Amino acid sequence: EVMEAAEVHRPDGRVLPVKVIKNLTGHSIGPYKIHDGKSLPAVNTGGQVRMLAGELWAVETFGSVGGVGYVANGGNCSHFMRPSSAAPNSMQRSALSSKALSLLELIDNRF
């Protein structure tokens, strides 16, 4: 609510509303694992996940002007994380671009 109450005033006089990106979240952080399994949405999702004493969290909010409030696969990717437990399943692989799949293959072969 707070983020979407903001607006950006451009030098050309246009005023753009800020929209929260609903499918990017903060996350719990564990030893040697930056994304440790729990998500912290920037919007109310009705979820029941709770922060516990002693946990470490990355509280991240992501906003956009002129967008639709969601991130979709397309264009250049600036973030890439190799899952630590197992190879990506078919659903995860289907979300990757051909360049990301090539990078994943390179990482798998070298490391």
Summary of the structure (lengths in Angstrom):
residues: 111
radius of gyration: 17.4
end to end distance: 43.1
largest distance: 51.7
contacts: 202
relative contact order: 0.17
helix: 19%
strand: 23%
